[in-house]
C-alpha cells in the first residue's frame, strides 16, 4: 500500500508551523464552509462537526492522501468566542477571559482518500488568564496579534504574557493537538523516520 500524501485542509499558518516542526511534508489546501453554531449545540460538538465539514469539502482526484482538517473553539460560560470582528469585539473577548479560566477545544477530522473514510476526535485544554487592566487589554488589542484568532489572543506570541497556566495539550491551544495526530501519522507511515517498535 503506497504511503499517502499529507494534506492540511487549513489556511492557518500556526497549524502549518506545527506540522513543519514535526518534520512533516504536506500541501496546504484550505476549504471554505459556513462556521455558524447551531441552536443549542455544545461547543465540542460544534468543533467536531465543523472539522468534519472542512475535511469533506476538500475536492479530491489523484493519488492516495490523508487530509487533516481541524477546528478550534474558545469557550467560557458556554459562550463560544470566535475570531473578533473588530478591535471592540477583541476587547470584549479579552475582558471575558481576563483573570479567569476558559476552555480551548480543537477537533481533528482525518479523511483518507480515495477510500473516503473519515474519523474525528477532540482535544480539550483549560487555560487560565492573569487579571488584565483596561490599559493592558487596549495595548494587546493594538498589537493586532489576536485579530485572526479564536478568543482574540495567541498563546505562541505576545498573548503568552497573560497566560498563567495551561491544563492539557499546549499544541491543542495553538490549534492542532499533535499528540492526538501522532498515532494516525504513525499508522499511515507518514512520520519522517518511523520509531522502532517496542523501543
C-alpha positions in Angstrom: 0.0 0.0 0.0 1.6 3.3 -1.0 2.2 6.0 1.6 -0.5 8.6 1.2 0.3 12.3 0.7 -0.4 14.5 3.6 -2.8 17.4 3.0 -3.6 20.2 5.5 -7.1 21.4 5.0 -6.4 24.8 6.7 -5.0 28.2 5.8 -3.8 28.6 9.4 0.0 29.4 9.5 0.1 28.2 13.1 -1.1 24.7 12.1 1.3 24.5 9.2 4.1 25.6 11.5 3.3 22.8 14.0 3.4 20.2 11.1 6.7 21.6 9.9 8.1 21.4 13.5 7.2 17.7 13.4 9.3 17.3 10.3 6.3 16.5 8.0 6.0 17.1 4.3 2.5 18.3 3.3 0.5 20.5 1.0 -2.0 23.2 2.1 -5.4 23.1 0.5 -7.9 25.0 2.7 -11.7 24.6 2.2 -14.4 27.1 2.9 -17.5 26.3 5.0 -20.2 28.2 7.0 -19.0 28.2 10.6 -22.1 29.2 12.5 -23.1 27.5 15.7 -26.4 25.5 15.6 -29.1 26.3 18.2 -28.3 24.6 21.4 -25.1 22.9 20.0 -22.5 22.2 22.7 -19.1 23.7 21.9 -17.3 20.4 21.5 -19.9 19.1 19.2 -19.7 22.2 17.1 -15.9 22.0 16.8 -16.1 18.3 15.6 -18.9 19.0 13.2 -17.0 21.9 11.6 -13.8 19.9 11.3 -15.6 17.1 9.6 -17.3 19.5 7.2 -14.0 21.1 6.3 -12.5 17.7 5.6 -15.4 16.7 3.4 -15.3 20.0 1.5 -11.9 19.1 0.1 -12.2 18.1 -3.6 -10.1 15.1 -4.5 -8.9 13.4 -7.6 -5.4 11.9 -7.6 -3.1 9.6 -5.6 -3.9 8.4 -2.1 -3.9 11.1 0.6 -4.6 11.7 4.2 -6.4 15.1 4.7 -6.2 16.8 8.1 -8.8 19.3 9.0 -9.3 21.0 12.4 -11.5 23.5 14.1 -10.5 25.3 17.3 -13.1 26.9 19.7 -12.5 29.0 22.7 -15.4 28.9 25.2 -16.2 30.4 28.5 -19.6 30.2 30.4 -20.9 28.2 27.3 -20.2 31.3 25.1 -18.2 30.5 22.0 -15.5 33.1 21.2 -14.6 33.1 17.5 -12.3 35.4 15.7 -13.0 39.0 16.7 -15.0 41.1 14.3 -13.1 44.3 15.1 -11.0 45.8 17.9 -14.0 46.5 20.1 -15.0 42.8 19.8 -11.5 41.8 20.7 -11.6 44.0 23.9 -14.9 42.3 24.8 -13.5 38.8 24.5 -10.3 39.6 26.4 -12.4 41.2 29.1 -14.3 37.9 29.5 -11.1 35.9 29.7 -9.0 38.2 32.0 -8.4 36.7 35.4 -10.5 33.5 34.6 -10.1 30.0 33.2 -11.5 29.1 29.8 -11.5 26.0 27.6 -10.0 25.5 24.2 -11.4 22.7 22.2 -9.7 21.5 19.0 -11.4 18.9 16.9 -9.4 16.8 14.3 -11.0 15.3 11.3 -8.9 12.9 9.2 -10.2 11.9 5.7 -8.5 9.0 3.9 -8.6 9.2 0.1 -9.6 7.6 -2.3 -11.4 5.4 0.2 -13.2 8.5 1.5 -13.4 7.3 5.1 -13.4 9.9 7.9 -12.5 9.8 11.6 -12.7 12.6 14.1 -11.8 13.3 17.7 -11.5 16.2 20.1 -8.8 17.6 22.5 -9.7 19.9 25.4 -7.4 22.2 27.3 -8.0 24.7 30.2 -6.2 28.0 30.0 -6.1 30.4 32.9 -5.5 34.1 32.2 -3.9 36.6 34.6 -6.0 39.6 35.5 -5.7 42.3 32.8 -6.2 46.0 33.3 -8.1 48.0 30.7 -4.8 49.6 29.6 -3.3 46.1 29.2 -6.2 44.9 27.1 -6.1 48.1 24.9 -2.3 47.6 24.4 -2.7 44.0 23.4 -5.5 44.7 21.0 -3.4 47.4 19.4 -0.7 44.8 18.6 -3.4 43.2 16.4 -1.9 39.8 17.2 -5.2 38.2 18.1 -7.4 39.7 15.4 -7.4 36.5 13.3 -7.6 34.0 16.2 -10.4 32.5 18.2 -10.6 34.2 21.6 -8.6 37.2 20.3 -5.2 36.0 21.6 -2.2 34.0 20.5 -0.6 31.6 23.0 2.6 31.4 20.9 3.1 35.2 20.8 2.6 38.3 22.9 -0.5 36.7 24.4 1.7 34.3 26.4 2.4 37.2 28.7 -1.1 36.9 30.1 -1.4 33.1 30.4 -0.9 31.9 34.0 -1.4 28.2 33.4 -2.4 25.5 30.9 -4.0 22.2 31.8 -3.8 19.8 28.9 -2.2 20.0 25.5 -0.2 23.1 24.6 -0.4 22.4 20.8 -4.2 22.0 21.2 -4.4 25.6 22.3 -2.4 26.7 19.2 -4.8 24.8 17.0 -3.5 21.3 16.3 -3.1 18.7 19.0 0.0 16.8 17.8 -0.3 14.1 20.5 -3.7 13.2 19.0 -2.4 13.3 15.5 0.7 11.2 16.2 -0.9 7.7 16.2 -2.6 8.4 12.9 0.7 9.6 11.3 2.4 6.5 12.5 -0.3 4.2 11.3 -0.1 5.7 7.8 3.7 5.7 7.7 3.9 9.5 7.4 6.5 10.2 10.1 9.9 11.4 8.9 11.5 8.3 10.5 9.4 5.6 12.0 10.0 4.8 15.7 11.3 1.4 16.4 8.5 -0.8 17.7 9.0 -1.8 21.3 12.0 0.5 21.8 
